[in-house]
Amino acid sequence: MDTMDLKHEKCFGPILVNVFDLTDRERFLIIWNRINLYSQTRGINRFKGLILSLEEYGYKNDFQRLKEWVNTTQELSNISLEAEINKNPSSDLILALKWSNEVNSEIKALSGQDTPFDGVKDSLCKLHKFANIAVVSSANNSAIYDEWQRHQLLPHVDIVFGQDQGTKLFCLNEIKKYGYLPHNILMVGDSPGDLQAAQDSNVHFFPIIRDQEAESWAQLVTETLPKLIACEFGVDYQYKLISAFNHSLRD
């Protein structure tokens, strides 16, 4: 779904500036977009991105409780954050929850401005003939269902794992519990976090490369799927894919 840039540029960054009362809006938004869109931390969880951005910006107020929660919680989600506030409230936690809730509301208001990348629907249809498909995303579940249903992609999906289910690594490991062997699981993603989750779970990874999304989806169907079916997705092929992905992040 072609929504990442839109959500960060219209929702995440600008709302954070307002909620946390940051004075240098332009400088902060440059920091936020670089961390979340244009670097090795592209696609990072919103709360981890929040910590990194506030630290680099030099946020003057205390947000130690927020750091502690981000570094220790088992689930980086609004539900988990609400539970932490109920146990031990602090101003930084409350601001983080307010920001996250407002982001979710604003994302809903973007309905109609999101579109799938060219070729995604056709590719999912072809892939679904040979494989079960799971959505593994750090987006909140309601946004996933809204976007994928609206663009008629959900019929090609068997299960959805969103922010409410846990980290991407946790979700990949949950998929294994359905009986899938690691060498039969392919993580398709566009961020270093997706790659890391795949490697930590010992499953294959296929990159969707920024500004080459249509070409990537076509390659997935015409080149990678046949290799996966024929058990020819080897170490050398994986290295080739990851090298191309890492090179694209340096451009």
C-alpha positions as CSV (number, residue, x, y, z in Angstrom):
1,M,0.0,0.0,0.0
2,D,1.4,3.4,-1.0
3,T,0.8,5.1,2.3
4,M,4.0,5.3,4.3
5,D,5.2,8.7,3.0
6,L,1.7,10.1,3.2
7,K,1.1,9.0,6.8
8,H,4.5,10.3,8.0
9,E,4.4,13.6,6.2
10,K,0.7,14.4,6.9
11,C,0.1,12.7,10.2
12,F,3.0,11.4,12.4
13,G,5.4,14.3,12.2
14,P,3.1,17.3,12.2
15,I,0.9,16.0,15.0
16,L,3.9,15.2,17.1
17,V,5.1,18.8,16.7
18,N,1.8,20.0,18.0
19,V,1.2,17.5,20.8
20,F,4.8,17.9,22.2
21,D,4.8,21.6,21.6
22,L,8.1,21.6,19.6
23,T,9.2,25.1,18.6
24,D,11.4,24.3,15.6
25,R,8.8,22.6,13.4
26,E,10.9,22.5,10.2
27,R,14.0,21.1,11.8
28,F,12.0,18.4,13.7
29,L,10.1,17.3,10.6
30,I,13.4,16.8,8.7
31,I,14.6,14.6,11.6
32,W,11.4,12.7,11.8
33,N,11.2,12.0,8.0
34,R,14.8,11.0,7.8
35,I,14.6,8.5,10.6
36,N,11.2,7.0,9.6
37,L,11.5,7.2,5.8
38,Y,15.0,7.8,4.4
39,S,17.5,5.8,6.5
40,Q,18.2,2.3,7.8
41,T,15.5,2.9,10.5
42,R,12.8,3.2,7.8
43,G,9.6,1.5,8.9
44,I,10.6,1.6,12.6
45,N,7.8,1.2,15.2
46,R,6.2,4.6,15.8
47,F,7.1,4.7,19.5
48,K,10.8,3.8,18.8
49,G,10.8,6.5,16.1
50,L,9.4,8.9,18.6
51,I,12.3,8.3,21.1
52,L,15.0,8.5,18.4
53,S,13.5,11.7,17.0
54,L,13.0,13.5,20.3
55,E,16.6,12.6,21.3
56,E,18.1,13.9,18.1
57,Y,16.0,17.0,18.2
58,G,17.1,17.7,21.8
59,Y,13.7,17.7,23.5
60,K,14.1,19.6,26.7
61,N,11.4,18.0,28.9
62,D,11.9,14.7,30.7
63,F,10.7,11.6,28.8
64,Q,12.6,9.0,30.8
65,R,9.5,7.1,31.7
66,L,8.6,6.9,28.0
67,K,12.0,5.5,27.1
68,E,11.8,2.9,29.9
69,W,8.4,1.8,28.6
70,V,9.6,1.6,25.0
71,N,12.6,-0.4,26.0
72,T,10.9,-2.9,28.3
73,T,7.3,-3.4,27.1
74,Q,6.4,-6.7,25.4
75,E,4.0,-4.9,23.1
76,L,4.5,-1.5,21.5
77,S,0.9,-0.5,21.1
78,N,-1.7,2.0,22.4
79,I,-3.3,-0.7,24.4
80,S,-0.1,-1.5,26.2
81,L,0.7,2.2,26.7
82,E,-2.8,2.8,28.2
83,A,-2.2,-0.1,30.7
84,E,1.2,1.4,31.7
85,I,-0.4,4.8,32.2
86,N,-3.1,3.2,34.4
87,K,-0.4,1.6,36.6
88,N,2.1,4.5,36.7
89,P,1.0,7.7,34.9
90,S,3.5,10.4,33.8
91,S,3.2,13.4,31.5
92,D,5.5,11.9,28.8
93,L,3.5,8.7,28.6
94,I,0.2,10.7,28.4
95,L,1.6,12.9,25.6
96,A,2.8,9.8,23.7
97,L,-0.7,8.2,23.9
98,K,-2.4,11.4,22.9
99,W,-0.1,11.7,19.9
100,S,-0.6,8.1,18.9
101,N,-4.4,8.3,19.2
102,E,-4.5,11.5,17.2
103,V,-2.4,9.9,14.5
104,N,-4.8,7.0,14.2
105,S,-7.7,9.4,13.9
106,E,-6.0,11.5,11.2
107,I,-5.0,8.4,9.3
108,K,-8.7,7.4,9.1
109,A,-9.4,10.9,7.7
110,L,-6.9,10.2,4.9
111,S,-9.3,7.5,3.5
112,G,-9.4,7.8,-0.2
113,Q,-5.9,9.3,-0.6
114,D,-4.2,5.9,-0.3
115,T,-3.7,3.6,-3.2
116,P,-1.9,0.2,-3.7
117,F,1.3,0.3,-5.7
118,D,0.9,-0.7,-9.3
119,G,0.6,-4.4,-9.8
120,V,0.0,-5.3,-6.1
121,K,-3.5,-6.6,-6.5
122,D,-2.7,-8.7,-9.5
123,S,0.5,-10.0,-7.8
124,L,-1.4,-11.0,-4.7
125,C,-4.0,-12.8,-6.8
126,K,-1.2,-14.8,-8.5
127,L,0.7,-15.5,-5.3
128,H,-2.4,-16.6,-3.5
129,K,-2.9,-19.5,-5.9
130,F,0.3,-21.1,-4.6
131,A,0.6,-19.7,-1.0
132,N,-1.2,-18.6,2.0
133,I,-0.8,-14.9,2.6
134,A,-0.5,-13.1,5.9
135,V,-0.3,-9.3,6.4
136,V,2.4,-8.5,9.0
137,S,2.4,-4.8,9.7
138,S,3.2,-2.3,12.4
139,A,0.2,-0.3,11.4
140,N,-2.9,-0.4,13.7
141,N,-5.3,-3.1,12.8
142,S,-8.3,-0.9,11.9
143,A,-6.2,1.0,9.4
144,I,-5.1,-2.2,7.8
145,Y,-8.6,-3.6,7.4
146,D,-9.9,-0.3,6.2
147,E,-7.3,0.2,3.5
148,W,-7.1,-3.4,2.3
149,Q,-10.9,-3.9,2.2
150,R,-11.4,-0.6,0.4
151,H,-9.0,-1.6,-2.3
152,Q,-10.3,-5.2,-2.5
153,L,-7.1,-6.8,-1.4
154,L,-8.4,-8.7,1.6
155,P,-9.9,-11.5,-0.5
156,H,-6.3,-12.5,-1.3
157,V,-5.2,-12.5,2.4
158,D,-5.7,-15.4,4.9
159,I,-4.7,-13.6,8.1
160,V,-3.8,-10.2,9.4
161,F,-1.2,-9.4,12.0
162,G,-1.1,-5.7,13.0
163,Q,0.2,-3.5,15.7
164,D,-2.2,-5.1,18.2
165,Q,-0.7,-8.5,17.8
166,G,2.9,-7.5,18.6
167,T,6.2,-7.1,16.8
168,K,6.9,-8.4,13.3
169,L,9.3,-11.0,14.8
170,F,6.6,-12.2,17.2
171,C,4.1,-12.4,14.3
172,L,6.5,-14.4,12.1
173,N,7.0,-16.8,14.9
174,E,3.3,-17.1,15.4
175,I,2.9,-18.0,11.7
176,K,5.4,-20.9,12.3
177,K,3.0,-22.3,14.9
178,Y,0.5,-23.0,12.0
179,G,3.0,-25.7,10.8
180,Y,5.0,-23.7,8.2
181,L,8.7,-24.5,8.1
182,P,11.0,-21.5,8.0
183,H,12.3,-22.3,4.5
184,N,8.7,-22.1,3.2
185,I,8.0,-18.7,4.7
186,L,8.9,-15.5,2.7
187,M,8.7,-12.1,4.4
188,V,8.0,-9.4,1.8
189,G,8.9,-5.9,3.1
190,D,10.3,-2.5,2.3
191,S,12.2,-1.6,5.5
192,P,15.3,-2.8,7.4
193,G,13.0,-3.7,10.2
194,D,11.3,-6.2,7.9
195,L,14.6,-7.7,6.9
196,Q,15.7,-7.9,10.6
197,A,12.5,-9.6,11.6
198,A,13.0,-12.2,8.8
199,Q,16.6,-12.9,9.7
200,D,15.8,-13.2,13.4
201,S,13.0,-15.6,12.6
202,N,15.2,-17.5,10.1
203,V,12.8,-17.1,7.2
204,H,13.4,-15.8,3.6
205,F,13.2,-12.1,2.8
206,F,12.1,-10.4,-0.4
207,P,12.6,-6.6,-0.6
208,I,10.1,-4.1,-2.1
209,I,12.6,-1.4,-3.1
210,R,11.6,2.3,-2.7
211,D,10.7,4.0,-6.1
212,Q,10.9,0.6,-7.7
213,E,7.7,-0.9,-6.1
214,A,6.0,-2.0,-9.3
215,E,9.2,-3.7,-10.6
216,S,9.7,-5.4,-7.3
217,W,6.2,-6.9,-7.2
218,A,6.6,-8.1,-10.8
219,Q,10.0,-9.7,-9.8
220,L,8.4,-11.4,-6.8
221,V,5.8,-13.1,-9.1
222,T,7.9,-13.9,-12.1
223,E,11.3,-14.7,-10.6
224,T,11.1,-15.3,-6.8
225,L,7.9,-17.3,-6.6
226,P,9.1,-20.0,-9.0
227,K,12.3,-20.4,-7.1
228,L,10.4,-20.7,-3.8
229,I,8.1,-23.4,-5.3
230,A,11.0,-25.3,-6.8
231,C,13.0,-25.1,-3.5
232,E,15.7,-23.1,-5.4
233,F,15.6,-20.0,-3.0
234,G,19.2,-20.5,-1.9
235,V,21.7,-18.6,0.1
236,D,23.2,-17.0,-3.0
237,Y,19.9,-15.8,-4.2
238,Q,19.0,-14.4,-0.8
239,Y,22.3,-12.6,-0.7
240,K,21.6,-11.0,-4.1
241,L,18.2,-9.7,-2.9
242,I,19.5,-8.3,0.3
243,S,22.5,-6.6,-1.4
244,A,20.2,-4.9,-3.8
245,F,18.0,-3.8,-0.9
246,N,20.9,-2.4,1.2
247,H,22.3,-0.6,-1.9
248,S,18.9,1.1,-2.4
249,L,18.9,2.4,1.1
250,R,22.2,4.2,0.5
251,D,21.0,6.0,-2.6
